[in-house]
Amino acid sequence: MKDYAVRMGFGLHLGWSIEGLIGSHHKVDASYLSPHVSMSAQLEGGTKIFGCNWLLTEVVFDLMSNSFKALC
């Protein structure tokens, strides 16, 4: 595939979640439920809108070192 490039977007947020198992006897997957998980998903979707690789919330920004904050 000529000129093909992988593009990934990341939404970073911090908070609690509840893990639950879904599936059947043959296949079980983990699912995570929380408004914080939803926030991360919305941020990830926003990377497509804004054309950037990652978006983060103030909660994550406040936990960063000063040198890393300077890069933001």
N, CA, C and O atoms as a GROMACS GRO file, in nm:
protein
  288
    1MET      N    1   0.083  -0.117   0.000
    1MET     CA    2   0.000   0.000   0.000
    1MET      C    3   0.088   0.124   0.000
    1MET      O    4   0.151   0.158   0.100
    2LYS      N    5   0.092   0.189  -0.110
    2LYS     CA    6   0.177   0.306  -0.126
    2LYS      C    7   0.128   0.421  -0.038
    2LYS      O    8   0.008   0.447  -0.028
    3ASP      N    9   0.222   0.489   0.024
    3ASP     CA   10   0.196   0.606   0.108
    3ASP      C   11   0.102   0.577   0.225
    3ASP      O   12   0.033   0.667   0.271
    4TYR      N   13   0.099   0.453   0.273
    4TYR     CA   14   0.015   0.418   0.388
    4TYR      C   15   0.088   0.450   0.517
    4TYR      O   16   0.206   0.419   0.532
    5ALA      N   17   0.019   0.511   0.610
    5ALA     CA   18   0.078   0.544   0.740
    5ALA      C   19  -0.024   0.514   0.850
    5ALA      O   20  -0.143   0.542   0.836
    6VAL      N   21   0.024   0.458   0.955
    6VAL     CA   22  -0.062   0.431   1.071
    6VAL      C   23  -0.071   0.558   1.153
    6VAL      O   24   0.030   0.624   1.180
    7ARG      N   25  -0.191   0.593   1.193
    7ARG     CA   26  -0.212   0.711   1.276
    7ARG      C   27  -0.290   0.668   1.399
    7ARG      O   28  -0.397   0.608   1.388
    8MET      N   29  -0.238   0.700   1.515
    8MET     CA   30  -0.303   0.661   1.640
    8MET      C   31  -0.334   0.785   1.723
    8MET      O   32  -0.257   0.881   1.723
    9GLY      N   33  -0.446   0.780   1.794
    9GLY     CA   34  -0.483   0.888   1.884
    9GLY      C   35  -0.505   0.833   2.024
    9GLY      O   36  -0.555   0.722   2.040
   10PHE      N   37  -0.468   0.911   2.125
   10PHE     CA   38  -0.478   0.867   2.264
   10PHE      C   39  -0.550   0.972   2.346
   10PHE      O   40  -0.521   1.092   2.335
   11GLY      N   41  -0.644   0.929   2.428
   11GLY     CA   42  -0.712   1.015   2.523
   11GLY      C   43  -0.669   0.976   2.664
   11GLY      O   44  -0.690   0.863   2.706
   12LEU      N   45  -0.609   1.070   2.737
   12LEU     CA   46  -0.555   1.040   2.869
   12LEU      C   47  -0.636   1.110   2.978
   12LEU      O   48  -0.651   1.232   2.978
   13HIS      N   49  -0.686   1.030   3.070
   13HIS     CA   50  -0.762   1.080   3.184
   13HIS      C   51  -0.736   0.988   3.301
   13HIS      O   52  -0.692   0.874   3.281
   14LEU      N   53  -0.760   1.033   3.422
   14LEU     CA   54  -0.734   0.954   3.541
   14LEU      C   55  -0.861   0.948   3.625
   14LEU      O   56  -0.926   1.050   3.648
   15GLY      N   57  -0.896   0.828   3.671
   15GLY     CA   58  -1.012   0.812   3.757
   15GLY      C   59  -1.037   0.665   3.786
   15GLY      O   60  -0.956   0.579   3.749
   16TRP      N   61  -1.146   0.636   3.850
   16TRP     CA   62  -1.181   0.500   3.889
   16TRP      C   63  -1.260   0.430   3.778
   16TRP      O   64  -1.316   0.495   3.689
   17SER      N   65  -1.264   0.300   3.785
   17SER     CA   66  -1.348   0.222   3.694
   17SER      C   67  -1.381   0.089   3.760
   17SER      O   68  -1.316   0.046   3.855
   18ILE      N   69  -1.482   0.026   3.708
   18ILE     CA   70  -1.523  -0.106   3.754
   18ILE      C   71  -1.500  -0.204   3.640
   18ILE      O   72  -1.545  -0.181   3.527
   19GLU      N   73  -1.430  -0.313   3.669
   19GLU     CA   74  -1.404  -0.415   3.568
   19GLU      C   75  -1.510  -0.524   3.580
   19GLU      O   76  -1.543  -0.568   3.690
   20GLY      N   77  -1.563  -0.565   3.466
   20GLY     CA   78  -1.661  -0.672   3.465
   20GLY      C   79  -1.633  -0.766   3.349
   20GLY      O   80  -1.579  -0.724   3.246
   21LEU      N   81  -1.670  -0.890   3.365
   21LEU     CA   82  -1.650  -0.990   3.261
   21LEU      C   83  -1.778  -1.003   3.178
   21LEU      O   84  -1.888  -1.009   3.232
   22ILE      N   85  -1.761  -1.007   3.046
   22ILE     CA   86  -1.873  -1.028   2.956
   22ILE      C   87  -1.835  -1.139   2.859
   22ILE      O   88  -1.717  -1.161   2.834
   23GLY      N   89  -1.933  -1.207   2.806
   23GLY     CA   90  -1.905  -1.313   2.709
   23GLY      C   91  -1.984  -1.438   2.740
   23GLY      O   92  -2.094  -1.433   2.794
   24SER      N   93  -1.926  -1.551   2.704
   24SER     CA   94  -1.991  -1.680   2.722
   24SER      C   95  -1.892  -1.778   2.786
   24SER      O   96  -1.781  -1.740   2.824
   25HIS      N   97  -1.932  -1.903   2.797
   25HIS     CA   98  -1.844  -2.006   2.852
   25HIS      C   99  -1.720  -2.028   2.763
   25HIS      O  100  -1.616  -2.072   2.812
   26HIS      N  101  -1.732  -1.997   2.635
   26HIS     CA  102  -1.624  -2.022   2.540
   26HIS      C  103  -1.527  -1.904   2.526
   26HIS      O  104  -1.410  -1.922   2.495
   27LYS      N  105  -1.578  -1.784   2.549
   27LYS     CA  106  -1.494  -1.665   2.533
   27LYS      C  107  -1.540  -1.559   2.633
   27LYS      O  108  -1.657  -1.523   2.638
   28VAL      N  109  -1.446  -1.511   2.711
   28VAL     CA  110  -1.476  -1.408   2.811
   28VAL      C  111  -1.384  -1.289   2.787
   28VAL      O  112  -1.264  -1.305   2.768
   29ASP      N  113  -1.442  -1.170   2.789
   29ASP     CA  114  -1.366  -1.047   2.774
   29ASP      C  115  -1.389  -0.959   2.895
   29ASP      O  116  -1.493  -0.968   2.961
   30ALA      N  117  -1.293  -0.873   2.923
   30ALA     CA  118  -1.308  -0.776   3.031
   30ALA      C  119  -1.364  -0.646   2.974
   30ALA      O  120  -1.328  -0.605   2.863
   31SER      N  121  -1.450  -0.584   3.048
   31SER     CA  122  -1.505  -0.454   3.011
   31SER      C  123  -1.491  -0.361   3.130
   31SER      O  124  -1.500  -0.404   3.245
   32TYR      N  125  -1.468  -0.233   3.103
   32TYR     CA  126  -1.447  -0.135   3.208
   32TYR      C  127  -1.555  -0.029   3.198
   32TYR      O  128  -1.577   0.028   3.092
   33LEU      N  129  -1.622  -0.003   3.310
   33LEU     CA  130  -1.732   0.093   3.314
   33LEU      C  131  -1.699   0.205   3.411
   33LEU      O  132  -1.658   0.181   3.524
   34SER      N  133  -1.719   0.328   3.365
   34SER     CA  134  -1.693   0.444   3.449
   34SER      C  135  -1.713   0.569   3.365
   34SER      O  136  -1.690   0.566   3.244
   35PRO      N  137  -1.753   0.679   3.426
   35PRO     CA  138  -1.754   0.804   3.350
   35PRO      C  139  -1.612   0.846   3.309
   35PRO      O  140  -1.595   0.920   3.212
   36HIS      N  141  -1.513   0.798   3.383
   36HIS     CA  142  -1.374   0.831   3.350
   36HIS      C  143  -1.328   0.756   3.224
   36HIS      O  144  -1.252   0.810   3.144
   37VAL      N  145  -1.374   0.633   3.208
   37VAL     CA  146  -1.343   0.557   3.087
   37VAL      C  147  -1.411   0.625   2.967
   37VAL      O  148  -1.353   0.634   2.859
   38SER      N  149  -1.533   0.671   2.988
   38SER     CA  150  -1.604   0.742   2.881
   38SER      C  151  -1.532   0.871   2.843
   38SER      O  152  -1.526   0.906   2.726
   39MET      N  153  -1.478   0.941   2.941
   39MET     CA  154  -1.402   1.064   2.915
   39MET      C  155  -1.280   1.034   2.828
   39MET      O  156  -1.251   1.108   2.734
   40SER      N  157  -1.209   0.927   2.860
   40SER     CA  158  -1.092   0.889   2.779
   40SER      C  159  -1.133   0.858   2.636
   40SER      O  160  -1.064   0.896   2.542
   41ALA      N  161  -1.245   0.789   2.620
   41ALA     CA  162  -1.293   0.756   2.485
   41ALA      C  163  -1.332   0.883   2.409
   41ALA      O  164  -1.305   0.893   2.289
   42GLN      N  165  -1.394   0.977   2.476
   42GLN     CA  166  -1.430   1.102   2.410
   42GLN      C  167  -1.307   1.183   2.371
   42GLN      O  168  -1.303   1.244   2.264
   43LEU      N  169  -1.206   1.183   2.456
   43LEU     CA  170  -1.081   1.251   2.423
   43LEU      C  171  -1.015   1.186   2.303
   43LEU      O  172  -0.965   1.256   2.214
   44GLU      N  173  -1.014   1.054   2.299
   44GLU     CA  174  -0.954   0.983   2.185
   44GLU      C  175  -1.028   1.020   2.057
   44GLU      O  176  -0.964   1.041   1.953
   45GLY      N  177  -1.160   1.029   2.062
   45GLY     CA  178  -1.237   1.073   1.945
   45GLY      C  179  -1.204   1.215   1.906
   45GLY      O  180  -1.205   1.249   1.787
   46GLY      N  181  -1.174   1.299   2.004
   46GLY     CA  182  -1.137   1.438   1.976
   46GLY      C  183  -1.006   1.452   1.903
   46GLY      O  184  -0.985   1.552   1.834
   47THR      N  185  -0.918   1.355   1.915
   47THR     CA  186  -0.791   1.363   1.842
   47THR      C  187  -0.813   1.363   1.692
   47THR      O  188  -0.736   1.424   1.617
   48LYS      N  189  -0.918   1.294   1.647
   48LYS     CA  190  -0.951   1.294   1.504
   48LYS      C  191  -1.003   1.431   1.461
   48LYS      O  192  -0.969   1.480   1.353
   49ILE      N  193  -1.084   1.492   1.546
   49ILE     CA  194  -1.143   1.623   1.515
   49ILE      C  195  -1.035   1.731   1.510
   49ILE      O  196  -1.033   1.813   1.418
   50PHE      N  197  -0.946   1.730   1.609
   50PHE     CA  198  -0.843   1.834   1.619
   50PHE      C  199  -0.715   1.801   1.544
   50PHE      O  200  -0.626   1.885   1.533
   51GLY      N  201  -0.705   1.679   1.490
   51GLY     CA  202  -0.588   1.640   1.412
   51GLY      C  203  -0.461   1.630   1.495
   51GLY      O  204  -0.352   1.665   1.448
   52CYS      N  205  -0.474   1.581   1.618
   52CYS     CA  206  -0.356   1.566   1.704
   52CYS      C  207  -0.342   1.420   1.747
   52CYS      O  208  -0.433   1.340   1.727
   53ASN      N  209  -0.228   1.386   1.805
   53ASN     CA  210  -0.202   1.248   1.845
   53ASN      C  211  -0.257   1.214   1.982
   53ASN      O  212  -0.292   1.099   2.008
   54TRP      N  213  -0.266   1.314   2.071
   54TRP     CA  214  -0.317   1.286   2.205
   54TRP      C  215  -0.378   1.410   2.267
   54TRP      O  216  -0.337   1.523   2.242
   55LEU      N  217  -0.478   1.382   2.350
   55LEU     CA  218  -0.542   1.486   2.430
   55LEU      C  219  -0.544   1.437   2.575
   55LEU      O  220  -0.558   1.317   2.600
   56LEU      N  221  -0.530   1.528   2.667
   56LEU     CA  222  -0.532   1.489   2.808
   56LEU      C  223  -0.613   1.589   2.888
   56LEU      O  224  -0.635   1.702   2.845
   57THR      N  225  -0.658   1.545   3.005
   57THR     CA  226  -0.734   1.633   3.093
   57THR      C  227  -0.641   1.702   3.192
   57THR      O  228  -0.524   1.665   3.206
   58GLU      N  229  -0.695   1.801   3.260
   58GLU     CA  230  -0.617   1.874   3.360
   58GLU      C  231  -0.573   1.784   3.474
   58GLU      O  232  -0.467   1.805   3.533
   59VAL      N  233  -0.653   1.682   3.505
   59VAL     CA  234  -0.617   1.586   3.610
   59VAL      C  235  -0.483   1.520   3.578
   59VAL      O  236  -0.398   1.507   3.667
   60VAL      N  237  -0.463   1.478   3.455
   60VAL     CA  238  -0.338   1.415   3.413
   60VAL      C  239  -0.227   1.519   3.407
   60VAL      O  240  -0.115   1.494   3.451
   61PHE      N  241  -0.257   1.636   3.353
   61PHE     CA  242  -0.158   1.743   3.340
   61PHE      C  243  -0.100   1.780   3.476
   61PHE      O  244   0.020   1.801   3.488
   62ASP      N  245  -0.185   1.789   3.579
   62ASP     CA  246  -0.139   1.828   3.712
   62ASP      C  247  -0.044   1.725   3.774
   62ASP      O  248   0.035   1.760   3.862
   63LEU      N  249  -0.050   1.601   3.730
   63LEU     CA  250   0.037   1.495   3.784
   63LEU      C  251   0.174   1.490   3.715
   63LEU      O  252   0.264   1.420   3.761
   64MET      N  253   0.190   1.563   3.606
   64MET     CA  254   0.314   1.559   3.530
   64MET      C  255   0.424   1.640   3.598
   64MET      O  256   0.397   1.733   3.674
   65SER      N  257   0.547   1.603   3.567
   65SER     CA  258   0.661   1.683   3.614
   65SER      C  259   0.664   1.815   3.539
   65SER      O  260   0.605   1.827   3.431
   66ASN      N  261   0.730   1.914   3.594
   66ASN     CA  262   0.738   2.045   3.531
   66ASN      C  263   0.805   2.039   3.394
   66ASN      O  264   0.766   2.110   3.302
   67SER      N  265   0.907   1.953   3.381
   67SER     CA  266   0.975   1.941   3.252
   67SER      C  267   0.883   1.880   3.146
   67SER      O  268   0.890   1.918   3.028
   68PHE      N  269   0.798   1.788   3.186
   68PHE     CA  270   0.705   1.729   3.090
   68PHE      C  271   0.592   1.826   3.059
   68PHE      O  272   0.546   1.831   2.945
   69LYS      N  273   0.547   1.904   3.158
   69LYS     CA  274   0.445   2.005   3.134
   69LYS      C  275   0.494   2.107   3.030
   69LYS      O  276   0.416   2.154   2.948
   70ALA      N  277   0.622   2.140   3.034
   70ALA     CA  278   0.679   2.235   2.940
   70ALA      C  279   0.667   2.185   2.797
   70ALA      O  280   0.655   2.265   2.704
   71LEU      N  281   0.670   2.053   2.778
   71LEU     CA  282   0.656   1.997   2.644
   71LEU      C  283   0.513   2.006   2.591
   71LEU      O  284   0.490   2.000   2.470
   72CYS      N  285   0.419   2.020   2.683
   72CYS     CA  286   0.278   2.031   2.642
   72CYS      C  287   0.247   2.170   2.592
   72CYS      O  288   0.133   2.197   2.553
   0.00000   0.00000   0.00000
